[in-house]
Amino acid sequence: MTAGARLPSEAALVEQHRVARGTARQALAALRDVTVSVQGKGRFVKPR
């Protein structure tokens, strides 16, 4: 993904990959250092 790309929501990850919500949360948490969360907009990839 490129800088500024929007990540799928937790709900979208659960539906698309058929995983538990907790698993989707853990995956997004693992990306916390390389993403930024914008309230009301979503989670985006940070620029380098």
Buried (B, 14 or more C-beta within 10 A) or exposed (E): EEEEEEBBEBEEBBEEEEEEEEBBEEBBEEEEEEBEEEEEEEBBBEEE
